[in-house]
Amino acid sequence: MIEVLVVDDDFQLLEMLEIALKSAGYKVLTAFSGEEACRTVELLLPDIVLLDLNLPGKSGFEVCRHIRSTITDTYIPVIILTA
């Protein structure tokens, strides 16, 4: 099963994306901040990351840079979401 990490500080949007992705058959992980997203990626290595740019703590850009510099043995696609 494909594992998707959804990162957003807007709880309603996060919940909506989680419901939609689960109903489409994906396993969904969630994070509310940049720091939480970085920890989750390092520990669980999701297949793809849906990432908001405006987050508390580390920004989406910083999270993306962290993923690219830390996870070197596999490629994790990152899709930027912003409103």
C-alpha positions in Angstrom: 0.0 0.0 0.0 1.3 3.4 -0.9 2.1 5.6 2.2 1.4 9.3 1.9 2.6 11.9 4.4 0.3 15.0 4.4 1.8 18.0 6.1 -0.4 21.0 6.9 -1.2 23.2 9.9 -4.8 23.7 8.8 -6.6 20.8 10.6 -9.7 21.0 8.3 -7.7 20.7 5.1 -5.5 18.0 6.6 -8.6 16.0 7.6 -10.2 16.5 4.2 -7.1 15.2 2.4 -6.7 12.3 4.8 -10.3 11.2 4.1 -10.0 11.5 0.4 -6.6 9.7 0.2 -7.8 6.9 2.5 -10.9 6.4 0.5 -8.7 6.1 -2.6 -6.8 3.3 -0.9 -3.7 5.1 0.4 -2.2 4.7 3.8 -2.0 8.3 5.3 0.4 9.8 7.8 -0.1 13.3 9.0 2.1 16.1 10.5 1.1 19.6 11.7 4.5 21.3 11.7 7.8 21.2 9.8 9.7 19.6 12.6 7.1 16.8 12.9 7.3 16.3 9.1 11.0 15.9 9.2 10.9 13.4 12.1 8.1 11.4 10.3 10.0 11.2 7.0 13.2 10.1 8.8 11.4 7.4 10.8 8.8 6.1 8.4 10.1 6.9 4.9 6.7 7.6 3.2 6.4 7.0 -0.5 5.3 10.6 -1.2 4.9 13.8 0.7 2.1 16.4 0.2 3.6 19.5 1.8 2.2 23.0 2.7 4.7 25.9 2.4 3.5 27.9 5.4 4.1 25.8 8.5 4.9 26.6 12.1 8.6 26.2 12.8 10.3 25.0 9.7 8.8 26.2 6.4 7.8 23.8 3.6 10.9 24.8 1.7 13.1 24.0 4.7 11.3 20.6 5.1 11.9 19.8 1.4 15.6 20.8 1.7 15.8 18.6 4.8 14.3 15.6 3.0 16.7 16.0 0.0 19.8 16.3 2.2 18.9 13.6 4.7 17.2 10.9 2.7 19.9 9.9 0.2 19.3 6.2 -0.3 15.8 6.6 -1.8 13.9 9.3 -3.7 10.7 10.6 -2.0 8.6 12.8 -4.3 7.4 16.0 -2.7 4.3 17.8 -3.9 3.9 21.4 -2.6 0.4 22.4 -1.6 -0.5 26.0 -0.7 -3.6 28.1 -0.5 
